[in-house]
Amino acid sequence: MAALSGVPQIPHRSSSCLLSILLWTAGSLLSVRPSVFSSPRHRVSKSMEKLTEERGLLLRSPASKVGLGREAVELTPTEIKSLDIISSAAKRLDWYAARKSWESCKVFKAPLCNGIMHAAFRCGRFKYGAEVYADMCDAGTQRTAITYTTAVRLFTQLKNHVKAFSLWEDAKNSTMSTWMPRQKYLFLNEMVNDAATAAYLTRVSMFLDEILQEGMAIDAGTWGAALNGCKLAAKPKVAVYFLGLMARGNISVNEVHFRCVMAAYAGRPWQEVNAIASRAAQLGIDTLDRFFVDVHVASLLGSLSRTSRVKSQAQARKLVDDAKPEHRRAALDVISQAKAQGTDLLRLTRMVYRALQEWPQRLRGVWFLS
């Protein structure tokens, strides 16, 4: 198979490797239910986006990387101007400008619809973007690869996973066979992410298998989304299994991957949680990074469903009080190492640290306020 720009390729082979994932997860995860604790991203943070790009830790490739499809549809000069304004506004996260340009034109041509849907996604206006998609369908507009990919992103954020999956079935039965490989990959990548967000690991495996069926390798970003599904489903064995497949495929494992694996172990014996940190350290990952420490400490003290609810010092005390003594000691040890290195602790870790310091005093029934 000829090399394809921007798409990792693998030699043609059977899908037995990923089929084994599908069978293995299907057999062991029938009881998995969607997590109610995943929170949608309401707005893209420019600083965080820049930071993750610099660190090479993006979980998904932006749909806009392959354009909005303007080359496939003839646009008038006025429509081109509107699309340019929408695209520019999306980059600046200027929803007012994007919406104003769209509503002044509001022509249901794929590039314009794709553009405003992408802007809606970036600016956190997911419902508006979904409504544009519905209007686009009602108008009989030809939907492109970017249309489907962006729509899946919107419905994922709205937690409408049934609708997102229906887009897969629709695309597969209509135009998907005509898409470029890169377009297929981005779409399947979003389907992996949607299934992962719903903690539906059997479906995650199905879409990983689809990527291989298309003759493409699974990249680090897509594995990150799959591991996020393991975190939300609290399935550490599947997470470790995925890590093994990444190693076999020579995929570089980064901090985000290990944070997901660590969180999948949340609430498990402290030895298992610490073993993941040790494994990460052996691969050169900074386990005293503030984000890693935050996940490590939280995972030692309770399940993701419990630790994700901690918003106050009183809740942090309750979390520490309910933890086993050996888990408290392990969490304190992690925080102490991080502080010794000068790590700038995140809010959850700071609250937990204070609660751990208060613990002996509370045992004696004495409260000290700092």
N, C-alpha and C positions, 0 to 999 in steps of 0.2 A: 504494500500500500504506500502510495506517495506521501511524503511528509506534508502535513497540513499546518499552516501558519497559526501559531497561538494555541494549538491543541496538542497535548501530549499524546503520542501514539504508542501502540503496542503491537507486536506481531499478531497476525490472525491466529486465534486459538479458541478452544471451546470455553464456555463460560463456567467450567466446573468449579473454579476457585470461588467466584462470587455466588454460584448456585449453592455451594456449601454453606455460605453465609446465610442465604435465604432459608435453607432447610434447617440449619442449626438454630437460627433465631426464631423461626416459625415454631419449632418444637419446644423452645424454652420460654417464649415470651407471650404465650396466648393470653396471659392475664394482664398484660400491660395496658394501662389506661392513660389517656392524655393527662398531663400535669396541669394543674390549675395555677401553678406558681410562676410560670414564665410570663414575663411582662413585655408588651410590645414596645418597640422603640418609637417614641412620639416625635422625635426630631433628630436629624443627623447632627452630631457635634463636630464642627470643623476641626477643633483641636484634637479630638479623639480620633477622627478619621485620619488626620495627618500622622498622628502618633502610630496608629496601627499600620499604616502604609510604610512608614519608615522602619518599623520593626518586622515587616514582612508577615504580619499576623492576620491579614484579611481572611474571613471565613468564606466569603463569596465574591465572585467577580462582578463588578457593576454591569448591569445590562447595557448601559450606554456605551460600553467599550466597543460594541459592534454597531454603533450608530442607531438612528431612529427609523431607518428605512426610507429616507427621503429620496434616495436614488432610484427607488422602484416605482415611485408615483410622481406624476407631473403636478407640480404646484405652481400657482400663479405668483407673481412678484409679491403681492400682498400677503399671500399665505406663507411664502418663504420668510418674509420679514417677521410675521407673527411667530413662526416656528423658531427663528433665531432669538427672538425676545424670550420665548418660553424656555429655551435651552439655557440661555444665559442666566435667566432668573433662577432656574433650578440649581445651577452651580452655586449661586449666591445664597440659596435658601430663601429667596424672596418670593413667597407665595402670592402676595398681593399682585406683583407685576406679572407673574406667570398666569394667574387666573384672569386678570384684566385683559391680557393679550389674547387668551383663548376665547373668552366670552365676546370679545369684539370681532372675532372671526368665526369661531364655532362651525368650522367645516369638517364634516366627518370623513376625513381622509386619514389613512393609517399613520403617516408621519406625525401629523398634528395631534391625533389621539394618543399616539405613543409618547409624544413629547409632554403633554399635559399629565398623562398618567405617571410618567417618570418624575415630573415635578411634584405631583401630589405625594408620591412615595417619599421623596427626599425631604419634603416639608412636613411630613407627618399627617397629611390630609388623606388618609387611607380610604375613608368612606366616599369622599368626593371622587377619588380616582376610580373606585369600584363602580360608581354611578356612571362615569364616563365610559367605562368598558361596557356596561349594560346598554347605554345609549348607542354606542358604536355597533353593538350586535343588532339592536332594533333597526338601525339605519342600513343594515346589510353591508357594512364596510368590510372589506377583505382584511382578515386578521393575519398579522405576520408573526414571525418568531419572536420579535421584540414585544409585540402585543401580548402574546401568551406569557412570556417570561415576566413582564412587568405586572400583568394581572395576577399571576401566582403570588408575586411578592405582596401585592396589596391584600389579597384574600388571606395570606398567611398572617399578616399583621392584624387583620380583623378576626383571626382565629376561626375563619370559615374554611376549615380543612376539607369539608365535603365539596365545596365549590372549587377549591384549588385542585382536588383530584379529578373533578369532572373536566377541568381544562386539559389535563393530561390525556384523558380519553378522547376529548374533542380534537386536540391537536394530532394525536396518533392516527385518528380516522380521517383527517382532512389533509393538511398541508405539510405535516412534519417530514414526510419523505422527501420533500423538495428543499429542505433547509440545508444551509452550509453546516459542516461539522461543528464549527465553533458555536453556531446558534443552537444546535442540538445540545451541545455540552452545557451551555449556560442554562438552558431550560431544564435539563435533567438535574443540574446542580440545584436549581431552585425547588424542584420536586423533592430532592433529598432533604433540603432544609425545611420544607413544609412538613414532611413526614416526621422529621426530627423534632420540630417544634411541638408537634402533637404527641411526642413520645411514642410514636408508632414504628417500632424498630423493624417489624416484618416488612413494612412498606419501604423503609429506608433501604433495607437490603435489596428489595426488588428494583429500586431505581439505581442503586450501585451496579447491580447486574445489568441493567439496561445500558449503562455507560460502557461497560465492557462489550456488550453485544454490538455496540456501534463501532467497536474497534479502537476505542480511546482509553487512555489510562486515567485513573482517578487521581486528581491532584490533591495537594495538601489542604487546600481550602474546602473541598468537598468532604474530605475525611474529617475536617474540623466540624462541619455541620453534622456529620454522622455521630461523632463523639459527643456533640452537644445533645443529641437525642438520647444517648446512653446516660448522660447526666440527668436529664429530665425524667427518664424512665427509671432511674436508680438501678441500672443494670451494669455493675462493674465488670462482670465476667465478659460481657459482650464488648465493653470498652477495651479491655485487655486483648481480646481476640482481634479487634480492629487494629490495635497497635501492632500486633504481630503481623497482620497483613500489610500494614504500612512498611514495616521493616523488610518484609519479603519483596516489596515493590520498590525498595530503595527510596522511599518517601521520607524527607526530612521531617522529624517530629519537633514541634516548637512548644513554647510555653503555653499557648492557648490549648493545644491538644492535651497536654498533661493536666492543665487546670480542669478540663472537662472530665478526664479520667478520675482525678482526685475527687471531684464533686460527686461522681458516680458512686464512690466509696463512702460518702457521707453517712455517718451513723454506724458504720461498721467498726470492728475492733481496731483499736488505735495502732496495733502492729501493722495491719493491712494498709491503713492510711499512710503511715510513715514509710512503708515499703515503696509506695508510689513516689514519694518525695525522693527517696534514695535512688530509685531508678532514674528519675528525672535528672538528679545531680550527676549521675554517672554519664549522662549524655551531654553534659555541659550546660544544662539549663540552670539559671540563677533561681534557686529555690528560696532565696531570701528577698526576692523582688516583692514589693508591697502587694501586688495583685495575687501572686502565688501564695504569700503568707496568709492573706485574707481567706482564700479558699481552703488552705491547709488547716488553719485554726477552726474555721466553721465546720469543716468536715470531721474534725476530731470531737466536736461538741454536740453534734446532732445531725439529723437528716436535713436535706435541702429544704423540705417543706417547713421545718421548724426554724432553721437559721435564717431563711429568707424573710421571715416575718419580724426579725429583730430590728426595731427602729429606735428604741429608747434604752437608757441605762437600766431601767427597771426590767425590761425584757432581757437584756444581757445578763443581769443578775439571775433571773429565772433560768436562763439557758445554762449558766455555770452551775447553779444549784442542782439542776436535774442531771447533770453529767456525772459519770462515774469518776471516782477519785483518780484512777490512772489516766483517764482522758483529760482531766483538768491539768494533771502534771505534764502530760505530753503537750498540751496547748500552751502552757506557760513556758515550757522549754523552747518551743518554736518562736514564741514572741520574744523571749529573752535573747535568743541568738540574733533575731532580726534587729532588735534595738541595739545590741552590741556592735552590729555592723553599721548602724546609723540609718536603717531603713525608715522611711517616712510612712508610718502605719496608716492604713485606711480606717474609716470611722468604726466599722464593726470590730476590727481588731483592737482599736483603742478602748472601746467600751468593754470588750471582753477582758482586756488586760486590767482595767480598773476593777472589774468585778472579781477577777482572780486575786488581785491584791487585797480586796476587802474580805475575801472568803474566810480566812482564819479569824478575823475580828467578828464576823457575823456568827461564826460557830460559838463564840463566847457570848453572843447576844449583845455585842457592843458595836455601835455604828459610828464610823468616823467619816465626816464629810470633808472632802478636799476642795 
